[in-house]
Structure formats: structure tokens, C-alpha cells
Amino acid sequence: MRIIPAIDIIDGKCVRLSKGDYDTKKIYNENPLEVAKEFEAHGIKHLHLVDLDGAKSKHIVNHKVLEQIASQTNLNIDFGGGLKTDDDLRIAFESGAKQITGGSIAVKDSDTFIGWIEKHGADKIILGADAMDEKVAVSGWLEESKEELIPFIQSYQQKGIQYVICTDISKDGMLEGPSFELYKRILEQTNDLKLIASGGISTFDELPKLDEMGCEGTIIGKAIYENRISLKQLESYILSNG
């Protein structure tokens, strides 16, 4: 299972929110590049970079931060937040993203999103399926859609999607543990899905559990920044899992 730390960006700074609420913003570092370099120094190879300003303003904003991290580390970056147009996507890939995550657009403009899968390939496009009470949430989680989570994922699998990041918003940033039951159900009801668990990771012991369930990756945010899980522990885990 891939270990994927998260860096969320507001005003070019590394922050975390609780349950996606911008009013709960806590700044952890003024310099995201520093944070990314520290991850890399501990054997981490992947990074989930979220443009929270972009998510709010509905177009890419913090691409300079992406460019900085991509050009000064070897991390494989998946980038999301506010990607709405072909131009946003072009900027993200040109700035060094290896993959992009589309959430709201997959709900609100499926034609564009499907076009991206066809143009760039399913290995480059991740479906961001973020849910509250098993309904897909959009617009930086400020709105809930009518889409049921599992049928939504299944419908995109039929259109070629392989990678899905699923965040249970009620867990995000709360350090109460991830939605094991939800992930179990998703994996039972889909075939060959590369499911990336996100939200609520709070202790190191949860990682082997997610791995055993069949999650392809897990995104860890606040647990690292609040020192609940150390980079040393993650380094050992990555080494022992080859």
C-alpha cells in the first residue's frame, strides 16, 4: 500500500482544515517545499497536493507551489483542487503533476471529466469521491450532491477510472480513525479498484489494517502534522513493505 502524505495549500502555506471547514484553518508551515523535502528525506515517494484556494475559486491557483515541489523533489505528485477546465489541467501537468484529482467536475461536468480520462489515460486521472452520509460532496465540500457514493464510483469505473480517492468528510481532520466499513463495502462492490483511503487516519496501527483490506494507498494529513504518526514510522513501514 502506498503511503501518500497530504499538503493542503492556502495562500501558498501548508495548512489543515477539519471536515473541510475553511474557518478551522491551522497553518503548519509557511513553506510547503520544506515539508515536501522532509517527506522525501524519510523515503516517501508520493504526495497528495491540494489547492484549497483553487477549490474555493473554481480554477487552479497555487500552481507555483506545485512547480516548486515538482522541480526540487522527486516526489510523484497528485494534484487537486479547483481543476475545472482543460486549461487548468494543462497548467497542472506542465507544473509537474504526475496525476490530477477531479472531484466536483466529475459530478457537475462529467463530459469534460470523461474527456480527460480519454485524452490523458486512466493512470493520470484520479476520481475524487468525497462523501458525507454516502452522498458525494462537491465544491470544496461546501455542497452535497444527490449522487450515491458507490454507484457513482461504479459508473466511472465503467468509463475507465482506476484510481479513486475516497474521503469520508465526517472523519477528515478529526483524528478519529478512518471509515473502515465504508472502504470495505466499496471494495466488495467494485472490481480491481485502486482505492486510496483518505480522512481520519490517526494512528500507525490503522495503516496495516487498510493494507489488509485491499486499499491501494492511504493519504495521511493531520496525523503527521500533529505528531500522531512519525515520519520515522512511515519510513520503516515503506522499507519493510519494499
N, C-alpha and C positions, 0 to 999 in steps of 0.2 A: 504493500500500500504506500502510495506517495505521500510524503509529508509536505504540506503546502502552507507556509505561514502567510498571513494576510497583512498588507499595508493599506490602510484606508486614508485617502488624502482629502483634506480641506485646506484651502489657502496654501497649498504646497507643503503642508505639515502632516506628520503621521499622527492620526487620531483614532479613537474608537468611539462608537455610539452604543447605546443599549436599545435593543429592539428597533433599531433603525431610526430612533428619535434624535433629530439634529440638536435638540435642546439638551441632550445628555452628553454632548461632545466633551471628550477629555483628550488633551494634547499629550502625546507620549514623547515625541521628539520633533524638533523643528526641522530636522534633516533626514528625510526618508532614505537617502543614499547611504547614510551611516548605518541605518537599521538593516538595509539590504546587505551591505558588506559584512555585517556581523553574522547574519544568517548564513551567508556563503562561507564564512570562516569556520562555521560549525558543520560543514558538509551538506548543507541544504542546497538543493538543485532547482527548486521550483518556488515561484512567488505568485500570489494572487493579489493583484494591484487594483484597487477600486477608487475611481474618480467620483467622490461623493458630490463635489461641486457640479460635475458633469451630470450626475443622476438628477440633481435638482434642476439644472438649467436645460436639460434635454439635448445637450450636444457635448462633445469632448472638450474638456477644459485643461486638465493637468497633464497634457501630453509631454510637456518639457520634463516633468518628473520621470515619466516612463522612459524617455530618451536618455536621461542621465543614468538611470539604473541599468538600462539595457546596454549602454555603451561602456559602463565602468564595472560591470559584473558579468559573469557567465550564466546568471540565473535564467531559467526558462519562465518567461512571464506570461501569465494570462491576465488580460486587462478588461475591465468592465466599468460601466457607469456612464449612462447618457449616450451610448452609441445608437444613433437613430438613422443615419444616412450612409450611403456608400462613401461619401467624403470622410465622415467620422472614422469609418473602418480603414480607409486608405491611410489616414493620419496615424491611427493606432499601429497598423502594421509597419508603416515607414518609420515610426518612432521606436520600433524594436519589439513589439508584442509578438510572441510565438503563437498565442491563441487569443481569441476575444470571447467575452461572455455577453450574450444578449438575453435580457430578461423581459422588460416591458415591451420591447419591439416584437418579441415572439408572440405576444398576446395581441398587441394593438395593430401591428402591420406585418402579418405573417408572410405576405408575398415578398416583402423586402428581405425578411429573415431567411426564407427558403432560398431566395436568390443568392444570399451569402453562402449558404451551405453548398449550393450547386457551383458557385464560382470558385470558392476557396478550398472546398473539401471539408468533410466531416471531422477531420483531425484538427482543423483550425478553429472550428466554431463550437462553443460550449453553450448549451441551453441553461440559462439561469432560471431554475424553477423554485421560486421563493414562496413560501406558503404560510398562511395564517388559517388555522382550523381547516387545513387541507384544501383551501381555496388559494389560487395563485394570486400573489400580490404584485403590484406594479408601481412605477413612478417613485423609485426610492422607498418603496413600501408605504407610500402615503395613501395608496388606494388598494382596495381588494377587488379582484375581478370575479366574474361568475364562473371562471374555469375551475373544474375539479382537478386537483393536482395529478393524480395517477393517469386518468385518461388523457390529460394534456401531454404528459411525458410520452405515453404510448403513441399518441398521434404524431409527435415529432420523431419518434424512433422510425415510424413508417416512412418519414421523409428523409431519413438518413442520419439523424442525430445519434452520436455515440456517447458523447460526454455530457453529463448533466450535473450541475452543482445544485444541490437541494438544501436550502436553509429553512429551518422552522423558525419563523420570526419571533415566536414567543420565547424561544431559547436564546436568541442571539445576544451575545454580550452579557448574559446573565450568570454565566459560570455555574449552571445547574446541571450540566450533563447534556449530551446530545439526544436527539429523538430516535433512539434505537428501534422502537416499534415501527415508526413511520418508515425508516430505511429498510427494515426487514420486509414490510409489505410491498414497498416499491420494487425491491429485488425479486420478490416472489412473483410479482405480476408483470415483469419485463424480462426480455431475453438479452443476454450479452451486453447489458448496460454498464457503462463506465461511470458508476455513481460516485460523486465526490460529496462527502458529508461536510456540512458546514453549520456552525451555530451551536453554542452551548458547551463546547469542549472545555472541561475544567480540570481534569487530572490525567496524568500519563496513562493510568490503567485503562482508560476508555479507548485508547488507540488500538491495542491488540484485539479488543472486542469488535471494533469497527472493521478491522482487517479480517477477522474470522468470519464476519457476516458476509464479506464479499465486496466491501467498498473499495473502489479503485484508488481513492485518495481521500485525504481529510484536510480541511482548511482550519488552521488554528490562529486565533487572533488574540483576544484579551488574555487568555491563559498564559501566553508568553509574556505579554507586557506587564501583567500583574504577578509575574514570577511563580505562577502555579505549576507551570511546566518549564523546566530549564532547557536552554539550548544544548547543554551537555547531554541531557536525557535523550533529546531528539537525535543528537549526533550518534549516540550509542545505538539507538533504535535503527537508524539508517544503516550504520555499519553492520549490525547483526543481521539485517534483512537483505544485505547485498545490493 
